[in-house]
Amino acid sequence: MAKDSSGGIKEFWAELPKVDEDFLGSIRDWKNIHIASDDEVIWLKGFTDEQAVSPEIQQLPNVLMYELRNGLLFRLNALVPTKKMRTALLWTVIDKALKLNFPISNNNFFGIDEKVDVRLKPSEEEQPAIALLSSISEIKDRIIEIPKFKLEKLDWIVINDQALFMGNPLLSFRGKTYWSKDNHLLPTGFDFEFKNMSLLLQRKYNATQEQWLLWKEDGSVLHLNKDDFRKLSVSSFRLTEKSKQWS
């Protein structure tokens, strides 16, 4: 809540049809929000000034945002109240009230059998890259020119005809970069659609934290065992390249 121009406390409420409850996942990690239900309507309260007009709220279908004044609900910037405040509601913190589901599908999927139906979205937050996925054929002649001290700071693994390098600083090869979040490797410039999805996925699919989950922009993922990564060197690269040729 925030203060209004007279020094009083502003209190914002929102109203949403119960059939649209699934869309609330985008604000589930706003722990200051409380939620209650009344017949076919979901009520929310506790928004800050910024949250009340945020893109996350504006993108919710059929949502109505109110300011509570003297027991009456006013649409934002309205001079006349729309309705009275609802009473006798049972309020619960939103992240405890909402549950996330993990539907399984069989979409194309980076080489494993099961897929969590997860969406990534562009993120405005800039994150440092920690991994680089490059074509082996494009880098095989260049890697022998890299000084040893730069290579030994990196770990790597082969994925089909590509090499995934992890560490800092990364090599200046062409390829796709990733940033790390809770043992996920996400394409730089992208994040999960629902911010709280990261830890939930780890608890469900990587509880032992023995894997990296490498994501593509379309929501497909590859599980990589951390023990399968090796220290990068010219010799390990050449041996791996030769074994691929013989296989």
Residue, then its C-alpha position, 0 to 999 in steps of 0.5 A: m500500500a502507498k500514501d495518497s496526496s493527503g497523507g492517507i494510505k491507499e489500498f488497492w483491490a482487484e476483481l477477477p472472474k474465477v474462470d480466469e484464475d490460471f492467469l494469476g500465475s504471473i503475479r504468484d510471487w508477489k508475496n504482499i498480495h492476499i487473495a479470497s474468493d466469493d461465488e464466481v469472483i476472485w478478490l485480491k488486495g495489498f497492491t503497491d502503487e506500481q503493482a496496481v498499474s503494472p504490465e502484469i496486471q494489465q495483461l490479466p483478462n477481465v481484471l478490474m482494479y479498484e481503490l478502496r476509500n471509506g469502505l467503497l470501491f472506486r475504479l482507478n481515477a474514478l470520482v464515483p464508487t462502483k460498489k461497496m467493499r466485500t466483507a466476510l472474505l477469507w484472505t490468504v497470501i497468494d503464493k500459498a493459495l495458488k498451485l502450479n500444474f505441470p502438464i506433460s506433452n510429447n512435443n519436439f524436445f531436444g532429445i528426451d521423452e518428457k516435456v514440461d509445458v513451460r513458456l519463456k518470455p523476453s526479459e528486460e533484466e540483463q544477465p551475464a552469460i555463463a555458457l556458450l553453445s557453438s557448432i564444433s565444425e565452426i570452432k575446431d580450427r580456432i580452438i587450437e589457437i586459444p591460450k591454455f590459461k583461457l581454456e582451463k577456466l572452462d568446462w564443456i560437453v558435446i551435444n550432438d554436433q555442438a559444444l557447450f562451454m561453461g565458465n568465465p570468461l567465455l570464448s569469443f566464438r559464434g553461438k548462443t549464450y545462456w545465463s544461469k538461474d537455480n541450475h537452469l541455463l536460460p537463453t540470454g534475454f529470456d526468463f520463465e513466464f512465471k518467475n516462481m517457476s524456476l525453483l518449482l521445476q528444480r524441485k520436481y525434476n532436479a531435486t538432487q541438483e546433479q543436472w543442468l537444465l538447458w532451455k530453448e526459447d520455445g520451452s523445450v529443455l535438455h537435461l545435462n549431467k554435471d558429471d559429464f562436463r570435463k575441463l576444456s583443453v586442446s587435447s580433450f577437444r581433439l580426442t572428442e572430435k576424433s571419437k565422434q568421427w569414428s562413431 
